[in-house]
């Protein structure tokens, strides 16, 4: 036996135990003393004090770009969902609910790697042939309309529906920028050796995928150059992420006739018909300059260039669902090169994630029934009410805001809704056909089902009960057009919200998450929307200037913090999150005080209740990171790195300094604290 095979076997034997489905969610306490590092002075580096033990005990798994409390919790949820899916698949047909049947069949088709392998590149065949058959650039619109049903926004531009910024009761058509295979437009344009090396690796990857799609080596290499040329031009015409933070930059009400005039090379009528999109008198073009450039390229680039561009994006978008050589090629660039992961995720993990994406409310319903009892929901609702009350008091007490703006702020807060755990009405997947043994087809039909669902909303009243995240998701969001906060069950379970413990860590952790989402309604971006979710300026000039001044304090503070190499935080990109972190923690503190008013709180684990509040807060953020992933996130992630989401935050909170008796001064106590809300 060759040595390499022996070594492989030895590694397998000594490696991690094989994954298995969970029958229960594992329990991790909401404040874990062993995750701390007591040798660190909390007044010098609170993040290391609260998370040092966690960081030592939780090396990054080889299949992950980074590792964190949120990431670990999400992975455990997936492993539990895996168990639910296997049981759903094993039930006798008659006992299965329609949801169980559908998610079970989808999952089984995904896990059947042999069938996927045998299919090879066949699932691409028809679409590749359609691309090859294109005879004129004018015909591209019709083909693109059909491909957009089941290919993501990476192909030339994005197309979908969103609420109108002028009248949030209306859902309207949105045409957005897109067309790039790299995560950020700056990656095409940046100077320097690292940026050039990334582009070289990207070009090689595009060539490799074109080769896999059936082109010969010469055509693939030439095709990669073409793709790079087109995408670089599109990147140059795209807004930066910071520019996109101002919603006024994204709203351009455009009559359909004007759009047709501005983009003469593109046949919108054909496109809309093929995409099965309703015709509308006007739509929103989020980035007119981008669309103008796309049209200019359509008019000036030869048809052959567009064929290879479409081919690349088709293969890029479908590769994860094809046979191993496609999956691995895709992982080699997007997972390994770009994010630093060492191995591809095991099949079960990817399959569960795809069920969650494509049938998320069918699967999430089973999840919520198992792990999210009404009592937990009621607790969370109480906490949200206390956080909202804390914001009401805070707006009343604000010393920099005049009466007019204050009244509008209170109206916005009063109108803000919240959604907890899971939807009141579950999404109906009845029209989505899932076939046994046809994984690629199931994915395509699911993506098209979702696109049609989105397009079907155009011109209809808004569904206020709709969720943008599935119940097992370990995350939360605020939606400015809806003016609502959304907390999936997954973010309201241990170790984030732990009913077994005292309230201090839970309010520090999840209470601050609730406060964070609420404050997104009042950050640099959210403050531009009013109580009804319309883009409407409710600020007096003087109050807006006061807000800007306070926000600048935060962006100046975070701009000094390093991310990786010599890259610092792009604090104009992270401003909204940094504002939300700070005010969110202050709200959680007030809410915790209200929730425990009149009670005598005891120390636990050697920590005072106040210290437990802050350690509980910090422990949501414990993480280990790879430099590759940090480099991408420095460009794309609106959140500051975890270390600064804790240390930068605490340095502005006097209650933290007094809880740990920190002396005034850096690093953990700022001489003059920043404070917006
Ligand atoms: Zn946020």
Boltz pocket constraint, residues with backbone or C-beta under 6 A from the ligand:
constraints:
  - pocket:
      binder: B
      contacts: [[A, 476], [A, 516], [A, 517], [A, 520], [A, 576], [A, 577], [A, 580]]
      max_distance: 6.0
